[in-house]
Amino acid sequence: MKSHPNSKAHIALFVAQVISSISFIVGKILTASYLPPLALVLVRILVATPLFWITGFLFAKEKVDKKDLPKFLLLAVFGVAINQTLFIEGLSLTSPISAAIMMITTPILVLIISVLLIKERITVVKTVGIVLGFAGAAVLMLNSGMNASGRSDNPIGDLMIFINAAAWGTYLVMVKPMMKKYHTVTILKWIFTFGLILVFPIGFRDLTSVHWSSLGSTVWLYIAFMAVGTTFIAYILNVYALNSLSASVVSAYIYLQPLLTAAIAISTGHDSVNWMKVFAALLIFAGVYLASRNTKRKISVVE
């Protein structure tokens, strides 16, 4: 039986979301017992940067205008340095499910940033969506505060994930004009290069504090998954899917992440869910739906 021409793209998207969902759990395991958060951040960037350069050499050979280098640096600040640092730091403090739920506020934050930076028009319906989304984020942080248990569930971690989502949203708005000029791999290899320069000084001490020789094979597999799978392969899968599917379809797949993360985390005993988390997720889902109505702008989110 002949498969639908877009079936491979949908499979690629689903696999990308599974990888991203697993990363919430694997990242939590690594930072809880084996690596300081900044060490994991630096490892991810150290591995992904040459991979993007190799990919660029093979598939996207193009020169960049020197006047655009400061723009790449600014993109690296929001898209790599702040984004990756606060994501891993926040994940080390909160639960995988809470982190996954908080990340879906990104489309709402993108809308707010678009209003501030490019004066995008905002409607009453979108305003209601923003309010609902923020209410969901507040409920989630309140739930974490009421059930805080050391490094497993902490409102400070939720706040870091929220700020990380804001930084990522800023990056998505700022990178849009650059994507009209350069191949996405070209953009990635430059922002990761600048990101490495920014993160290296703050992560080097934690990186050297790790007793690498004492890490078992399973831990190395987890590290490889975070560095190669989450940071490199998941993005490539999303780009592959964009060649066959609309950006709106690609962006819709991010809403699978909280569901997949919850299913994997609960089934493996790495997290639990309560009605407050469910209520917060529903508020955020409703907010994102209303904030995204009647707009041609659809954002594909990759962590």
Steps between C-alpha positions, in 0.01 A plus 500: 500500500644835394549750783378859490774735371490695827505197730879511543480865601236422763710213631802731520295755695369242742849361560626855563233553765578165663869599516414839650262342752757244612753782540297646788547174691858425395608858574344472846680172571838639389480825697363328810778245536786534254565841341457858622247680275758734342725205419215333310423825317862538391525136389189540282644808330852354466362196318228671292716786367740287289208283387323807359822617332548158339137499385543851361815397312315206342161655425506880543820657375445876510686805619352740752513878486739630766245764602266216600745353755377732781147379421614139536658593834173649623311191383752285688433695821127419492491176298796320658653666807186604692275237347712191560643615833165580661334192351749258658531700823121515529459132417747413775268668751151411380329184377510381136122529458490855642785602270325354194174677588678833556676477162169510309457863611753584225239591230335744744836658583582521129178698449588743781855547370366555147271774634796666676763463226311510171176665616280206404131570548343338805127422525269452797493123442880485498510709818270251671730224379803675651320541834400131506852391411655709777236372742597143411868578554418658838293196606788271401751699708255510791461123477878457507526728803238298686663167414868598497728213596862596460613479137190318376241778479590863561327824391841660432562226244161569339585871485833422331321285241254786444782754448670247273181480293496882481862503379419234242196698386718810460743296293219370276377853426851636438617210283211525254662769277830310502330183376401687183867569431684187617453124517386386844815289549713807426315694769534213747871448453570869562269548799634182660856621442424830673299311761803284575711813552237640738435184702855362519624744771202433729484124440868405491540475877203265534621301200842439660341407834338188351678169566462381142690174548253387765194536278343174386397407147136583568590852610712550188204384293282760674758771431524400134120506476484856637792627290429329168138390516332802656727780380577376149285214369163633625562830322601327176181292513289815536678665206446184292128508582475868401597401145173307463260647756380848584652686794159491673500119496858488627426746780191305609714200589655680799174449689580128511799567726318536836290192424798290390714624789227417751446153350872418499577655839208335681554159340870504596438635849688828444206734563137515601200709403228667706187696425678835542743410222213386280306822571809714426559312173138551391522874573820530297360291213190721489714813515725384215195408290341844543828688459573312175159551338465698178870544442715396209808478720569148616809418700690174495654444841803281555679469837 
